[in-house]
Amino acid sequence: MAPGLRRGVLVLCWLAIVGGALLFAAGAYTGYVEGVAADEGHTVGRLMPAEVAAFVLGPVLTIAGVAVVAALHRSGAETTGTH
């Protein structure tokens, strides 16, 4: 892979890792807030589909980014001959 392309892919992967972690945190926080509000009001809380999706897809995005970074790191080590 060309060095310029490799750098761009790594930047996108790190953005995916950070974005996935933030997405997960946002989904967890909003779910927590909804739960607390429902508990205080003695009602049944409702989770929005976007909250559930953020909570589920955040870790998936983060794991995918880490996997690509690891694969690029491994392929770069094999190309240069270092292990």
HTML snippet that shows the backbone in 3Dmol.js (N, CA, C, O; Angstrom):
<script src="https://3Dmol.org/build/3Dmol-min.js"></script>
<div id="view" style="width:600px;height:400px;position:relative"></div>
<script>
const pdb = `
ATOM      1  N   MET A   1       0.849  -1.168   0.000  1.00  0.00           N
ATOM      2  CA  MET A   1       0.000   0.000   0.000  1.00  0.00           C
ATOM      3  C   MET A   1       0.898   1.235   0.000  1.00  0.00           C
ATOM      4  O   MET A   1       1.935   1.258   0.662  1.00  0.00           O
ATOM      5  N   ALA A   2       0.501   2.233  -0.727  1.00  0.00           N
ATOM      6  CA  ALA A   2       1.263   3.480  -0.808  1.00  0.00           C
ATOM      7  C   ALA A   2       1.265   4.172   0.554  1.00  0.00           C
ATOM      8  O   ALA A   2       0.260   4.147   1.264  1.00  0.00           O
ATOM      9  N   PRO A   3       2.398   4.793   0.923  1.00  0.00           N
ATOM     10  CA  PRO A   3       2.481   5.430   2.240  1.00  0.00           C
ATOM     11  C   PRO A   3       1.415   6.505   2.464  1.00  0.00           C
ATOM     12  O   PRO A   3       0.875   6.605   3.566  1.00  0.00           O
ATOM     13  N   GLY A   4       1.102   7.302   1.456  1.00  0.00           N
ATOM     14  CA  GLY A   4       0.075   8.328   1.611  1.00  0.00           C
ATOM     15  C   GLY A   4      -1.292   7.727   1.839  1.00  0.00           C
ATOM     16  O   GLY A   4      -2.060   8.224   2.663  1.00  0.00           O
ATOM     17  N   LEU A   5      -1.610   6.660   1.119  1.00  0.00           N
ATOM     18  CA  LEU A   5      -2.888   5.977   1.287  1.00  0.00           C
ATOM     19  C   LEU A   5      -2.950   5.305   2.650  1.00  0.00           C
ATOM     20  O   LEU A   5      -3.985   5.327   3.317  1.00  0.00           O
ATOM     21  N   ARG A   6      -1.848   4.713   3.055  1.00  0.00           N
ATOM     22  CA  ARG A   6      -1.788   4.031   4.353  1.00  0.00           C
ATOM     23  C   ARG A   6      -2.060   5.029   5.485  1.00  0.00           C
ATOM     24  O   ARG A   6      -2.807   4.729   6.416  1.00  0.00           O
ATOM     25  N   ARG A   7      -1.455   6.204   5.400  1.00  0.00           N
ATOM     26  CA  ARG A   7      -1.655   7.217   6.433  1.00  0.00           C
ATOM     27  C   ARG A   7      -3.117   7.657   6.485  1.00  0.00           C
ATOM     28  O   ARG A   7      -3.684   7.827   7.564  1.00  0.00           O
ATOM     29  N   GLY A   8      -3.717   7.837   5.320  1.00  0.00           N
ATOM     30  CA  GLY A   8      -5.129   8.222   5.278  1.00  0.00           C
ATOM     31  C   GLY A   8      -6.039   7.167   5.879  1.00  0.00           C
ATOM     32  O   GLY A   8      -6.984   7.489   6.598  1.00  0.00           O
ATOM     33  N   VAL A   9      -5.752   5.905   5.582  1.00  0.00           N
ATOM     34  CA  VAL A   9      -6.558   4.816   6.139  1.00  0.00           C
ATOM     35  C   VAL A   9      -6.397   4.758   7.651  1.00  0.00           C
ATOM     36  O   VAL A   9      -7.373   4.552   8.373  1.00  0.00           O
ATOM     37  N   LEU A  10      -5.171   4.937   8.135  1.00  0.00           N
ATOM     38  CA  LEU A  10      -4.950   4.938   9.579  1.00  0.00           C
ATOM     39  C   LEU A  10      -5.690   6.079  10.266  1.00  0.00           C
ATOM     40  O   LEU A  10      -6.257   5.892  11.343  1.00  0.00           O
ATOM     41  N   VAL A  11      -5.688   7.243   9.659  1.00  0.00           N
ATOM     42  CA  VAL A  11      -6.416   8.383  10.234  1.00  0.00           C
ATOM     43  C   VAL A  11      -7.911   8.079  10.302  1.00  0.00           C
ATOM     44  O   VAL A  11      -8.561   8.360  11.309  1.00  0.00           O
ATOM     45  N   LEU A  12      -8.448   7.509   9.236  1.00  0.00           N
ATOM     46  CA  LEU A  12      -9.870   7.153   9.242  1.00  0.00           C
ATOM     47  C   LEU A  12     -10.179   6.076  10.275  1.00  0.00           C
ATOM     48  O   LEU A  12     -11.238   6.102  10.901  1.00  0.00           O
ATOM     49  N   CYS A  13      -9.272   5.141  10.453  1.00  0.00           N
ATOM     50  CA  CYS A  13      -9.484   4.099  11.455  1.00  0.00           C
ATOM     51  C   CYS A  13      -9.484   4.683  12.867  1.00  0.00           C
ATOM     52  O   CYS A  13     -10.318   4.317  13.696  1.00  0.00           O
ATOM     53  N   TRP A  14      -8.551   5.588  13.134  1.00  0.00           N
ATOM     54  CA  TRP A  14      -8.521   6.209  14.465  1.00  0.00           C
ATOM     55  C   TRP A  14      -9.762   7.063  14.692  1.00  0.00           C
ATOM     56  O   TRP A  14     -10.272   7.126  15.811  1.00  0.00           O
ATOM     57  N   LEU A  15     -10.249   7.716  13.650  1.00  0.00           N
ATOM     58  CA  LEU A  15     -11.506   8.455  13.786  1.00  0.00           C
ATOM     59  C   LEU A  15     -12.669   7.507  14.078  1.00  0.00           C
ATOM     60  O   LEU A  15     -13.555   7.832  14.868  1.00  0.00           O
ATOM     61  N   ALA A  16     -12.663   6.338  13.441  1.00  0.00           N
ATOM     62  CA  ALA A  16     -13.706   5.340  13.690  1.00  0.00           C
ATOM     63  C   ALA A  16     -13.619   4.814  15.120  1.00  0.00           C
ATOM     64  O   ALA A  16     -14.647   4.589  15.759  1.00  0.00           O
ATOM     65  N   ILE A  17     -12.411   4.618  15.624  1.00  0.00           N
ATOM     66  CA  ILE A  17     -12.236   4.130  16.990  1.00  0.00           C
ATOM     67  C   ILE A  17     -12.773   5.155  17.994  1.00  0.00           C
ATOM     68  O   ILE A  17     -13.551   4.813  18.884  1.00  0.00           O
ATOM     69  N   VAL A  18     -12.355   6.395  17.842  1.00  0.00           N
ATOM     70  CA  VAL A  18     -12.798   7.444  18.753  1.00  0.00           C
ATOM     71  C   VAL A  18     -14.299   7.695  18.595  1.00  0.00           C
ATOM     72  O   VAL A  18     -15.018   7.836  19.584  1.00  0.00           O
ATOM     73  N   GLY A  19     -14.764   7.750  17.345  1.00  0.00           N
ATOM     74  CA  GLY A  19     -16.190   7.963  17.096  1.00  0.00           C
ATOM     75  C   GLY A  19     -17.044   6.833  17.652  1.00  0.00           C
ATOM     76  O   GLY A  19     -18.116   7.083  18.204  1.00  0.00           O
ATOM     77  N   GLY A  20     -16.587   5.607  17.515  1.00  0.00           N
ATOM     78  CA  GLY A  20     -17.325   4.469  18.069  1.00  0.00           C
ATOM     79  C   GLY A  20     -17.410   4.516  19.577  1.00  0.00           C
ATOM     80  O   GLY A  20     -18.449   4.211  20.161  1.00  0.00           O
ATOM     81  N   ALA A  21     -16.296   4.905  20.216  1.00  0.00           N
ATOM     82  CA  ALA A  21     -16.306   5.026  21.678  1.00  0.00           C
ATOM     83  C   ALA A  21     -17.259   6.135  22.119  1.00  0.00           C
ATOM     84  O   ALA A  21     -17.995   5.973  23.093  1.00  0.00           O
ATOM     85  N   LEU A  22     -17.247   7.259  21.405  1.00  0.00           N
ATOM     86  CA  LEU A  22     -18.163   8.354  21.740  1.00  0.00           C
ATOM     87  C   LEU A  22     -19.613   7.964  21.492  1.00  0.00           C
ATOM     88  O   LEU A  22     -20.496   8.317  22.274  1.00  0.00           O
ATOM     89  N   LEU A  23     -19.859   7.243  20.417  1.00  0.00           N
ATOM     90  CA  LEU A  23     -21.210   6.786  20.106  1.00  0.00           C
ATOM     91  C   LEU A  23     -21.727   5.851  21.200  1.00  0.00           C
ATOM     92  O   LEU A  23     -22.875   5.960  21.631  1.00  0.00           O
ATOM     93  N   PHE A  24     -20.874   4.939  21.639  1.00  0.00           N
ATOM     94  CA  PHE A  24     -21.239   4.020  22.715  1.00  0.00           C
ATOM     95  C   PHE A  24     -21.543   4.790  24.001  1.00  0.00           C
ATOM     96  O   PHE A  24     -22.541   4.529  24.672  1.00  0.00           O
ATOM     97  N   ALA A  25     -20.668   5.741  24.334  1.00  0.00           N
ATOM     98  CA  ALA A  25     -20.864   6.528  25.559  1.00  0.00           C
ATOM     99  C   ALA A  25     -22.152   7.345  25.484  1.00  0.00           C
ATOM    100  O   ALA A  25     -22.884   7.450  26.469  1.00  0.00           O
ATOM    101  N   ALA A  26     -22.424   7.919  24.319  1.00  0.00           N
ATOM    102  CA  ALA A  26     -23.650   8.711  24.160  1.00  0.00           C
ATOM    103  C   ALA A  26     -24.891   7.834  24.303  1.00  0.00           C
ATOM    104  O   ALA A  26     -25.861   8.230  24.950  1.00  0.00           O
ATOM    105  N   GLY A  27     -24.864   6.659  23.710  1.00  0.00           N
ATOM    106  CA  GLY A  27     -25.995   5.739  23.834  1.00  0.00           C
ATOM    107  C   GLY A  27     -26.201   5.276  25.266  1.00  0.00           C
ATOM    108  O   GLY A  27     -27.333   5.185  25.741  1.00  0.00           O
ATOM    109  N   ALA A  28     -25.103   4.983  25.952  1.00  0.00           N
ATOM    110  CA  ALA A  28     -25.204   4.550  27.349  1.00  0.00           C
ATOM    111  C   ALA A  28     -25.722   5.677  28.231  1.00  0.00           C
ATOM    112  O   ALA A  28     -26.563   5.450  29.101  1.00  0.00           O
ATOM    113  N   TYR A  29     -25.223   6.892  28.011  1.00  0.00           N
ATOM    114  CA  TYR A  29     -25.642   8.029  28.833  1.00  0.00           C
ATOM    115  C   TYR A  29     -27.121   8.363  28.628  1.00  0.00           C
ATOM    116  O   TYR A  29     -27.858   8.553  29.595  1.00  0.00           O
ATOM    117  N   THR A  30     -27.546   8.431  27.380  1.00  0.00           N
ATOM    118  CA  THR A  30     -28.953   8.768  27.138  1.00  0.00           C
ATOM    119  C   THR A  30     -29.877   7.675  27.657  1.00  0.00           C
ATOM    120  O   THR A  30     -30.966   7.964  28.153  1.00  0.00           O
ATOM    121  N   GLY A  31     -29.448   6.422  27.544  1.00  0.00           N
ATOM    122  CA  GLY A  31     -30.239   5.333  28.119  1.00  0.00           C
ATOM    123  C   GLY A  31     -30.327   5.435  29.626  1.00  0.00           C
ATOM    124  O   GLY A  31     -31.374   5.175  30.219  1.00  0.00           O
ATOM    125  N   TYR A  32     -29.211   5.820  30.245  1.00  0.00           N
ATOM    126  CA  TYR A  32     -29.195   6.009  31.696  1.00  0.00           C
ATOM    127  C   TYR A  32     -30.128   7.149  32.107  1.00  0.00           C
ATOM    128  O   TYR A  32     -30.896   7.019  33.059  1.00  0.00           O
ATOM    129  N   VAL A  33     -30.054   8.256  31.387  1.00  0.00           N
ATOM    130  CA  VAL A  33     -30.904   9.413  31.704  1.00  0.00           C
ATOM    131  C   VAL A  33     -32.377   9.050  31.562  1.00  0.00           C
ATOM    132  O   VAL A  33     -33.197   9.417  32.404  1.00  0.00           O
ATOM    133  N   GLU A  34     -32.707   8.335  30.505  1.00  0.00           N
ATOM    134  CA  GLU A  34     -34.099   7.908  30.314  1.00  0.00           C
ATOM    135  C   GLU A  34     -34.541   6.996  31.455  1.00  0.00           C
ATOM    136  O   GLU A  34     -35.666   7.105  31.941  1.00  0.00           O
ATOM    137  N   GLY A  35     -33.661   6.105  31.876  1.00  0.00           N
ATOM    138  CA  GLY A  35     -33.993   5.194  32.964  1.00  0.00           C
ATOM    139  C   GLY A  35     -34.206   5.919  34.279  1.00  0.00           C
ATOM    140  O   GLY A  35     -35.133   5.601  35.025  1.00  0.00           O
ATOM    141  N   VAL A  36     -33.355   6.889  34.567  1.00  0.00           N
ATOM    142  CA  VAL A  36     -33.490   7.667  35.798  1.00  0.00           C
ATOM    143  C   VAL A  36     -34.781   8.475  35.769  1.00  0.00           C
ATOM    144  O   VAL A  36     -35.497   8.532  36.769  1.00  0.00           O
ATOM    145  N   ALA A  37     -35.081   9.093  34.645  1.00  0.00           N
ATOM    146  CA  ALA A  37     -36.315   9.878  34.534  1.00  0.00           C
ATOM    147  C   ALA A  37     -37.534   8.990  34.723  1.00  0.00           C
ATOM    148  O   ALA A  37     -38.499   9.388  35.375  1.00  0.00           O
ATOM    149  N   ALA A  38     -37.497   7.802  34.162  1.00  0.00           N
ATOM    150  CA  ALA A  38     -38.627   6.887  34.314  1.00  0.00           C
ATOM    151  C   ALA A  38     -38.740   6.403  35.757  1.00  0.00           C
ATOM    152  O   ALA A  38     -39.842   6.234  36.278  1.00  0.00           O
ATOM    153  N   ASP A  39     -37.603   6.183  36.392  1.00  0.00           N
ATOM    154  CA  ASP A  39     -37.616   5.722  37.777  1.00  0.00           C
ATOM    155  C   ASP A  39     -38.155   6.798  38.719  1.00  0.00           C
ATOM    156  O   ASP A  39     -38.921   6.504  39.636  1.00  0.00           O
ATOM    157  N   GLU A  40     -37.752   8.028  38.485  1.00  0.00           N
ATOM    158  CA  GLU A  40     -38.223   9.122  39.340  1.00  0.00           C
ATOM    159  C   GLU A  40     -39.712   9.388  39.141  1.00  0.00           C
ATOM    160  O   GLU A  40     -40.418   9.730  40.090  1.00  0.00           O
ATOM    161  N   GLY A  41     -40.176   9.235  37.938  1.00  0.00           N
ATOM    162  CA  GLY A  41     -41.594   9.466  37.647  1.00  0.00           C
ATOM    163  C   GLY A  41     -42.457   8.252  37.860  1.00  0.00           C
ATOM    164  O   GLY A  41     -43.669   8.311  37.658  1.00  0.00           O
ATOM    165  N   HIS A  42     -41.847   7.128  38.273  1.00  0.00           N
ATOM    166  CA  HIS A  42     -42.559   5.862  38.474  1.00  0.00           C
ATOM    167  C   HIS A  42     -43.331   5.468  37.222  1.00  0.00           C
ATOM    168  O   HIS A  42     -44.471   5.009  37.295  1.00  0.00           O
ATOM    169  N   THR A  43     -42.702   5.651  36.096  1.00  0.00           N
ATOM    170  CA  THR A  43     -43.308   5.246  34.829  1.00  0.00           C
ATOM    171  C   THR A  43     -42.380   4.251  34.145  1.00  0.00           C
ATOM    172  O   THR A  43     -41.271   3.988  34.608  1.00  0.00           O
ATOM    173  N   VAL A  44     -42.849   3.722  33.064  1.00  0.00           N
ATOM    174  CA  VAL A  44     -42.032   2.826  32.264  1.00  0.00           C
ATOM    175  C   VAL A  44     -41.256   3.679  31.267  1.00  0.00           C
ATOM    176  O   VAL A  44     -41.849   4.416  30.479  1.00  0.00           O
ATOM    177  N   GLY A  45     -39.956   3.579  31.303  1.00  0.00           N
ATOM    178  CA  GLY A  45     -39.131   4.366  30.384  1.00  0.00           C
ATOM    179  C   GLY A  45     -39.162   3.784  28.986  1.00  0.00           C
ATOM    180  O   GLY A  45     -39.438   2.601  28.791  1.00  0.00           O
ATOM    181  N   ARG A  46     -38.874   4.634  28.020  1.00  0.00           N
ATOM    182  CA  ARG A  46     -38.814   4.190  26.632  1.00  0.00           C
ATOM    183  C   ARG A  46     -37.443   4.517  26.092  1.00  0.00           C
ATOM    184  O   ARG A  46     -36.970   5.647  26.215  1.00  0.00           O
ATOM    185  N   LEU A  47     -36.817   3.549  25.506  1.00  0.00           N
ATOM    186  CA  LEU A  47     -35.556   3.786  24.826  1.00  0.00           C
ATOM    187  C   LEU A  47     -35.838   4.027  23.356  1.00  0.00           C
ATOM    188  O   LEU A  47     -36.574   3.274  22.719  1.00  0.00           O
ATOM    189  N   MET A  48     -35.253   5.071  22.833  1.00  0.00           N
ATOM    190  CA  MET A  48     -35.408   5.369  21.415  1.00  0.00           C
ATOM    191  C   MET A  48     -34.550   4.392  20.612  1.00  0.00           C
ATOM    192  O   MET A  48     -33.505   3.958  21.095  1.00  0.00           O
ATOM    193  N   PRO A  49     -34.967   4.045  19.412  1.00  0.00           N
ATOM    194  CA  PRO A  49     -34.153   3.160  18.580  1.00  0.00           C
ATOM    195  C   PRO A  49     -32.745   3.708  18.324  1.00  0.00           C
ATOM    196  O   PRO A  49     -31.792   2.938  18.203  1.00  0.00           O
ATOM    197  N   ALA A  50     -32.617   5.027  18.241  1.00  0.00           N
ATOM    198  CA  ALA A  50     -31.293   5.612  18.024  1.00  0.00           C
ATOM    199  C   ALA A  50     -30.380   5.379  19.225  1.00  0.00           C
ATOM    200  O   ALA A  50     -29.174   5.200  19.054  1.00  0.00           O
ATOM    201  N   GLU A  51     -30.930   5.378  20.426  1.00  0.00           N
ATOM    202  CA  GLU A  51     -30.126   5.107  21.616  1.00  0.00           C
ATOM    203  C   GLU A  51     -29.627   3.672  21.618  1.00  0.00           C
ATOM    204  O   GLU A  51     -28.462   3.412  21.920  1.00  0.00           O
ATOM    205  N   VAL A  52     -30.497   2.754  21.284  1.00  0.00           N
ATOM    206  CA  VAL A  52     -30.105   1.346  21.229  1.00  0.00           C
ATOM    207  C   VAL A  52     -29.079   1.128  20.115  1.00  0.00           C
ATOM    208  O   VAL A  52     -28.096   0.412  20.306  1.00  0.00           O
ATOM    209  N   ALA A  53     -29.303   1.737  18.969  1.00  0.00           N
ATOM    210  CA  ALA A  53     -28.362   1.592  17.860  1.00  0.00           C
ATOM    211  C   ALA A  53     -26.993   2.158  18.218  1.00  0.00           C
ATOM    212  O   ALA A  53     -25.971   1.554  17.894  1.00  0.00           O
ATOM    213  N   ALA A  54     -26.961   3.303  18.879  1.00  0.00           N
ATOM    214  CA  ALA A  54     -25.685   3.890  19.285  1.00  0.00           C
ATOM    215  C   ALA A  54     -24.979   2.992  20.286  1.00  0.00           C
ATOM    216  O   ALA A  54     -23.764   2.815  20.210  1.00  0.00           O
ATOM    217  N   PHE A  55     -25.717   2.431  21.210  1.00  0.00           N
ATOM    218  CA  PHE A  55     -25.135   1.564  22.229  1.00  0.00           C
ATOM    219  C   PHE A  55     -24.583   0.281  21.609  1.00  0.00           C
ATOM    220  O   PHE A  55     -23.571  -0.242  22.075  1.00  0.00           O
ATOM    221  N   VAL A  56     -25.232  -0.228  20.572  1.00  0.00           N
ATOM    222  CA  VAL A  56     -24.801  -1.480  19.940  1.00  0.00           C
ATOM    223  C   VAL A  56     -23.725  -1.235  18.870  1.00  0.00           C
ATOM    224  O   VAL A  56     -22.734  -1.963  18.804  1.00  0.00           O
ATOM    225  N   LEU A  57     -23.923  -0.217  18.044  1.00  0.00           N
ATOM    226  CA  LEU A  57     -23.010  -0.009  16.922  1.00  0.00           C
ATOM    227  C   LEU A  57     -21.706   0.682  17.307  1.00  0.00           C
ATOM    228  O   LEU A  57     -20.720   0.571  16.580  1.00  0.00           O
ATOM    229  N   GLY A  58     -21.679   1.391  18.432  1.00  0.00           N
ATOM    230  CA  GLY A  58     -20.451   2.040  18.870  1.00  0.00           C
ATOM    231  C   GLY A  58     -19.301   1.066  19.054  1.00  0.00           C
ATOM    232  O   GLY A  58     -18.229   1.275  18.487  1.00  0.00           O
ATOM    233  N   PRO A  59     -19.497  -0.010  19.843  1.00  0.00           N
ATOM    234  CA  PRO A  59     -18.418  -0.989  19.991  1.00  0.00           C
ATOM    235  C   PRO A  59     -18.059  -1.710  18.689  1.00  0.00           C
ATOM    236  O   PRO A  59     -16.898  -2.052  18.467  1.00  0.00           O
ATOM    237  N   VAL A  60     -19.047  -1.937  17.839  1.00  0.00           N
ATOM    238  CA  VAL A  60     -18.778  -2.593  16.552  1.00  0.00           C
ATOM    239  C   VAL A  60     -17.852  -1.723  15.712  1.00  0.00           C
ATOM    240  O   VAL A  60     -16.901  -2.223  15.111  1.00  0.00           O
ATOM    241  N   LEU A  61     -18.126  -0.434  15.668  1.00  0.00           N
ATOM    242  CA  LEU A  61     -17.286   0.500  14.917  1.00  0.00           C
ATOM    243  C   LEU A  61     -15.884   0.558  15.502  1.00  0.00           C
ATOM    244  O   LEU A  61     -14.901   0.575  14.762  1.00  0.00           O
ATOM    245  N   THR A  62     -15.788   0.589  16.819  1.00  0.00           N
ATOM    246  CA  THR A  62     -14.484   0.635  17.479  1.00  0.00           C
ATOM    247  C   THR A  62     -13.682  -0.632  17.208  1.00  0.00           C
ATOM    248  O   THR A  62     -12.494  -0.552  16.895  1.00  0.00           O
ATOM    249  N   ILE A  63     -14.303  -1.781  17.321  1.00  0.00           N
ATOM    250  CA  ILE A  63     -13.605  -3.053  17.093  1.00  0.00           C
ATOM    251  C   ILE A  63     -13.160  -3.172  15.644  1.00  0.00           C
ATOM    252  O   ILE A  63     -12.067  -3.669  15.372  1.00  0.00           O
ATOM    253  N   ALA A  64     -13.993  -2.723  14.712  1.00  0.00           N
ATOM    254  CA  ALA A  64     -13.617  -2.762  13.296  1.00  0.00           C
ATOM    255  C   ALA A  64     -12.408  -1.865  13.040  1.00  0.00           C
ATOM    256  O   ALA A  64     -11.497  -2.250  12.307  1.00  0.00           O
ATOM    257  N   GLY A  65     -12.391  -0.676  13.634  1.00  0.00           N
ATOM    258  CA  GLY A  65     -11.243   0.219  13.475  1.00  0.00           C
ATOM    259  C   GLY A  65      -9.974  -0.373  14.038  1.00  0.00           C
ATOM    260  O   GLY A  65      -8.914  -0.271  13.422  1.00  0.00           O
ATOM    261  N   VAL A  66     -10.067  -0.993  15.208  1.00  0.00           N
ATOM    262  CA  VAL A  66      -8.894  -1.622  15.826  1.00  0.00           C
ATOM    263  C   VAL A  66      -8.397  -2.778  14.961  1.00  0.00           C
ATOM    264  O   VAL A  66      -7.189  -2.958  14.807  1.00  0.00           O
ATOM    265  N   ALA A  67      -9.305  -3.553  14.401  1.00  0.00           N
ATOM    266  CA  ALA A  67      -8.910  -4.684  13.551  1.00  0.00           C
ATOM    267  C   ALA A  67      -8.165  -4.211  12.310  1.00  0.00           C
ATOM    268  O   ALA A  67      -7.166  -4.814  11.919  1.00  0.00           O
ATOM    269  N   VAL A  68      -8.639  -3.141  11.691  1.00  0.00           N
ATOM    270  CA  VAL A  68      -7.965  -2.631  10.495  1.00  0.00           C
ATOM    271  C   VAL A  68      -6.604  -2.041  10.853  1.00  0.00           C
ATOM    272  O   VAL A  68      -5.633  -2.241  10.122  1.00  0.00           O
ATOM    273  N   VAL A  69      -6.522  -1.316  11.970  1.00  0.00           N
ATOM    274  CA  VAL A  69      -5.225  -0.775  12.401  1.00  0.00           C
ATOM    275  C   VAL A  69      -4.243  -1.909  12.664  1.00  0.00           C
ATOM    276  O   VAL A  69      -3.081  -1.825  12.266  1.00  0.00           O
ATOM    277  N   ALA A  70      -4.694  -2.962  13.326  1.00  0.00           N
ATOM    278  CA  ALA A  70      -3.822  -4.107  13.599  1.00  0.00           C
ATOM    279  C   ALA A  70      -3.381  -4.789  12.311  1.00  0.00           C
ATOM    280  O   ALA A  70      -2.219  -5.173  12.175  1.00  0.00           O
ATOM    281  N   ALA A  71      -4.306  -4.941  11.364  1.00  0.00           N
ATOM    282  CA  ALA A  71      -3.950  -5.567  10.092  1.00  0.00           C
ATOM    283  C   ALA A  71      -2.951  -4.706   9.314  1.00  0.00           C
ATOM    284  O   ALA A  71      -2.012  -5.233   8.717  1.00  0.00           O
ATOM    285  N   LEU A  72      -3.148  -3.397   9.319  1.00  0.00           N
ATOM    286  CA  LEU A  72      -2.199  -2.516   8.636  1.00  0.00           C
ATOM    287  C   LEU A  72      -0.839  -2.535   9.311  1.00  0.00           C
ATOM    288  O   LEU A  72       0.195  -2.501   8.644  1.00  0.00           O
ATOM    289  N   HIS A  73      -0.843  -2.589  10.626  1.00  0.00           N
ATOM    290  CA  HIS A  73       0.425  -2.633  11.354  1.00  0.00           C
ATOM    291  C   HIS A  73       1.175  -3.932  11.034  1.00  0.00           C
ATOM    292  O   HIS A  73       2.388  -3.928  10.821  1.00  0.00           O
ATOM    293  N   ARG A  74       0.434  -5.031  11.004  1.00  0.00           N
ATOM    294  CA  ARG A  74       1.045  -6.323  10.707  1.00  0.00           C
ATOM    295  C   ARG A  74       1.559  -6.372   9.274  1.00  0.00           C
ATOM    296  O   ARG A  74       2.650  -6.886   9.028  1.00  0.00           O
ATOM    297  N   SER A  75       0.788  -5.846   8.327  1.00  0.00           N
ATOM    298  CA  SER A  75       1.241  -5.861   6.923  1.00  0.00           C
ATOM    299  C   SER A  75       2.426  -4.930   6.727  1.00  0.00           C
ATOM    300  O   SER A  75       3.293  -5.215   5.900  1.00  0.00           O
ATOM    301  N   GLY A  76       2.490  -3.835   7.458  1.00  0.00           N
ATOM    302  CA  GLY A  76       3.629  -2.943   7.371  1.00  0.00           C
ATOM    303  C   GLY A  76       4.885  -3.572   7.930  1.00  0.00           C
ATOM    304  O   GLY A  76       5.978  -3.358   7.405  1.00  0.00           O
ATOM    305  N   ALA A  77       4.738  -4.356   9.005  1.00  0.00           N
ATOM    306  CA  ALA A  77       5.881  -5.048   9.591  1.00  0.00           C
ATOM    307  C   ALA A  77       6.399  -6.125   8.652  1.00  0.00           C
ATOM    308  O   ALA A  77       7.608  -6.332   8.547  1.00  0.00           O
ATOM    309  N   GLU A  78       5.485  -6.816   7.963  1.00  0.00           N
ATOM    310  CA  GLU A  78       5.909  -7.865   7.032  1.00  0.00           C
ATOM    311  C   GLU A  78       6.571  -7.267   5.804  1.00  0.00           C
ATOM    312  O   GLU A  78       7.492  -7.867   5.249  1.00  0.00           O
ATOM    313  N   THR A  79       6.121  -6.094   5.366  1.00  0.00           N
ATOM    314  CA  THR A  79       6.706  -5.450   4.189  1.00  0.00           C
ATOM    315  C   THR A  79       8.125  -4.992   4.458  1.00  0.00           C
ATOM    316  O   THR A  79       8.999  -5.135   3.603  1.00  0.00           O
ATOM    317  N   THR A  80       8.365  -4.434   5.656  1.00  0.00           N
ATOM    318  CA  THR A  80       9.690  -3.939   5.985  1.00  0.00           C
ATOM    319  C   THR A  80      10.613  -5.033   6.492  1.00  0.00           C
ATOM    320  O   THR A  80      11.822  -4.825   6.598  1.00  0.00           O
ATOM    321  N   GLY A  81      10.061  -6.186   6.805  1.00  0.00           N
ATOM    322  CA  GLY A  81      10.881  -7.291   7.254  1.00  0.00           C
ATOM    323  C   GLY A  81      11.097  -7.325   8.751  1.00  0.00           C
ATOM    324  O   GLY A  81      11.875  -8.147   9.235  1.00  0.00           O
ATOM    325  N   THR A  82      10.444  -6.472   9.489  1.00  0.00           N
ATOM    326  CA  THR A  82      10.553  -6.494  10.947  1.00  0.00           C
ATOM    327  C   THR A  82       9.383  -7.252  11.543  1.00  0.00           C
ATOM    328  O   THR A  82       8.289  -7.261  10.979  1.00  0.00           O
ATOM    329  N   HIS A  83       9.608  -7.880  12.668  1.00  0.00           N
ATOM    330  CA  HIS A  83       8.527  -8.649  13.315  1.00  0.00           C
ATOM    331  C   HIS A  83       8.393  -8.246  14.717  1.00  0.00           C
ATOM    332  O   HIS A  83       7.541  -8.773  15.432  1.00  0.00           O
TER     333      HIS A  83
END
`;
const viewer = $3Dmol.createViewer("view");
viewer.addModel(pdb, "pdb");
viewer.setStyle({}, {cartoon: {color: "spectrum"}});
viewer.zoomTo();
viewer.render();
</script>
